[in-house]
Amino acid sequence: MLSLIQDNQQLSFLIGLIVFVMIFLWMLQHSVIEYGNRVRTQLLDYGRALERRFGIKQRLAQLKISYPKLYHFFWQRLHIEHFYGLPLTALVLVMGYVLSLFVGLVEDVVTSESIVAMDHFVSQQMSVMSDSGVIDFFILITSLASTPITALVMVLTTLLCWLVGQRYLIIGLLIATLGSTGFTFLSKMLFQRERPIDILLHEATYSFPSGHATICVALYGFIAYLSIRFSTDFMRQIRIGAVTIFLCLLIGLSRIVLNEHYLSDVMGGYLVGTLWLTVAISVMEWISAKNKINWAVAWSQPQRHLLWFGAACVLIGAVIYANLSQFPLLY
């Protein structure tokens, strides 16, 4: 194995990149667990202080008298005690920022020769590893975002939400998955970008943006959001987030290694998935503000067993799909 890595610079770089990301995420989650609560408390204190100062400042006080509705609107946007205040403001800003990034990426893909050149350079480097033993591993990873497996995950998640009596959560799941999938399909039809020449797996759709990268962020990101909201353990919440980010990065990397997509395709998929994940979270928090979702619901032992059984089914299904249902061109 060591000699294989030494003889293949691309493989060495790939393994080094994965190790670097793992170390970075571990250090990040450790820092957040260590200092997160302290920073969050300080930010909340600063937010409340800002609200108090916002109310007594002379010019703003004059604005309150002269334009009470305008003042009330802006004051509500900074309120941190309910969803319609600062949380909704932050979500809208995130959605706008992600959408602007996607529009900028589209413009670069269409007009920038440097982006296209970078895409083709990365694709050529990945072509060198077409006979590498890591290909089987990345076929397994990419299967986790395939249509059959994501459909299975959606069915199991819907079933769990129904059994625990939180049926409104299914709305968010459908928004994240169907919304992102529809957006990606329309984008593919609009841009009609061809896939890399040295593609390793049969694909019939266009390249930009990556559907696998989109759905992994939208679906697994939404499941991570639910897990974080149901959990009361801050350390567990951070670890769930870190594991989900690493999984999404691996799936995106698998699309590049297998030459299914260009680098910019995967970046576009991440942005589309993040956009619709943010929309779904916004809707869930809006419904939660109406007290229609019980995040403190007690999970019974059979429900926990069903959760782990579902996870096992997904992993087994991914292994079967990777080995039987996909037909790599390199074989």
TAVENTA-V658289 format. One record per pair of residues at least 12 apart in sequence whose ideal C-beta (glycine too) atoms are under 8 Angstrom apart, sorted by sequence separation. I is the first residue (numbers start at 1). J is the second residue. If there is no record, write none. Layout:
<<I J> <I J>>
This chain:
<<77 89> <158 170> <161 173> <194 206> <195 207> <228 240> <193 206> <194 207> <227 240> <228 241> <253 266> <192 206> <193 207> <252 266> <158 173> <191 206> <193 208> <157 173> <224 240> <188 205> <189 206> <191 208> <224 241> <252 269> <188 206> <252 270> <154 173> <188 207> <224 243> <55 75> <188 208> <224 244> <54 75> <187 208> <188 209> <223 244> <187 209> <248 270> <154 177> <188 211> <221 244> <51 75> <54 78> <220 244> <184 209> <248 273> <185 211> <51 78> <150 177> <184 211> <220 247> <221 248> <50 78> <51 79> <220 248> <51 80> <181 211> <184 214> <47 78> <183 214> <184 215> <216 247> <217 248> <48 80> <216 248> <47 80> <181 214> <180 214> <181 215> <180 215> <213 248> <216 251> <44 80> <216 252> <180 217> <181 218> <177 215> <180 218> <213 251> <47 86> <179 218> <212 251> <213 252> <212 252> <177 218> <176 218> <177 219> <210 252> <212 254> <213 255> <176 219> <212 255> <176 221> <177 222> <210 255> <173 219> <176 222> <212 260> <213 261> <173 222> <212 261> <172 222> <210 260> <210 261> <213 265> <217 269> <221 273> <225 277> <208 261> <213 266> <217 270> <221 274> <207 261> <208 262> <213 267> <218 272> <207 262> <210 265> <213 268> <214 269> <217 272> <218 273> <222 277> <225 280> <208 264> <209 265> <210 266> <213 269> <214 270> <217 273> <221 277> <225 281> <169 226> <201 258> <203 260> <208 265> <209 266> <212 269> <213 270> <216 273> <217 274> <200 258> <207 265> <209 267> <210 268> <211 269> <214 272> <215 273> <218 276> <222 280> <142 201> <199 258> <200 259> <201 260> <209 268> <210 269> <214 273> <218 277> <222 281> <225 284> <199 259> <200 260> <208 268> <209 269> <213 273> <217 277> <198 259> <199 260> <139 201> <209 271> <214 276> <218 280> <196 259> <209 272> <195 259> <196 260> <135 200> <150 215> <154 219> <195 260> <196 261> <230 295> <145 211> <146 212> <153 219> <157 223> <195 261> <196 262> <229 295> <145 212> <153 220> <230 297> <130 198> <145 213> <150 219> <157 226> <193 262> <230 299> <130 200> <142 212> <145 215> <153 223> <127 198> <145 216> <126 198> <144 216> <193 265> <123 196> <123 197> <124 198> <145 219> <123 198> <110 191> <187 268> <109 191> <109 193> <106 191> <184 269> <187 272> <184 272> <183 272> <180 272> <183 275> <180 273> <183 276> <180 275> <180 276> <179 276> <180 277> <109 208> <176 276> <179 279> <175 276> <176 277> <179 280> <144 247> <176 279> <175 279> <176 280> <175 280> <145 251> <144 251> <173 280> <172 280> <175 283> <141 250> <142 251> <172 281> <141 251> <172 283> <141 253> <142 254> <171 283> <172 284> <141 254> <142 255> <171 284> <10 125> <14 129> <138 253> <139 254> <169 284> <172 287> <10 126> <138 254> <142 258> <168 284> <171 287> <10 128> <11 129> <142 260> <10 129> <138 257> <139 258> <168 287> <8 128> <14 134> <138 258> <8 129> <11 132> <135 257> <11 134> <134 257> <135 258> <8 132> <168 292> <169 293> <202 326> <168 293> <201 326> <202 327> <201 327> <166 293> <201 328> <202 329> <4 132> <129 257> <166 294> <200 328> <201 329> <4 133> <130 259> <165 294> <200 329> <126 256> <199 329> <200 330> <126 257> <166 297> <126 258> <127 259> <165 297> <123 256> <126 259> <164 297> <122 256> <164 299> <123 259> <123 262> <164 303> <122 262> <163 303> <122 263> <120 262> <119 262> <160 303> <163 306> <119 263> <118 263> <119 264> <118 264> <119 265> <160 306> <159 306> <160 307> <115 264> <160 310> <159 310> <156 310> <109 264> <108 264> <156 313> <156 314> <105 264> <109 268> <152 313> <153 314> <105 267> <106 268> <152 314> <105 268> <149 314> <152 317> <102 268> <105 271> <149 317> <102 271> <148 317> <149 318> <101 271> <102 272> <144 314> <146 318> <149 321> <98 271> <102 275> <148 321> <144 318> <143 318> <146 321> <98 274> <99 275> <143 319> <98 275> <148 325> <140 318> <143 321> <140 319> <143 322> <95 275> <98 278> <142 322> <146 326> <140 322> <95 278> <139 322> <143 326> <94 278> <95 279> <136 322> <91 278> <95 282> <139 326> <139 328> <91 281> <92 282> <91 282> <135 328> <88 282> <91 285> <135 330> <37 234> <88 285> <36 234> <87 285> <88 286> <131 330> <130 330> <33 234> <33 235> <36 238> <83 285> <83 286> <33 238> <83 288> <84 289> <32 238> <83 289> <82 289> <29 238> <29 239> <29 241> <29 242> <28 242> <26 242> <25 242> <25 245> <25 246> <22 246> <21 246> <21 249> <18 250> <18 253> <17 253> <14 253> <14 257>>
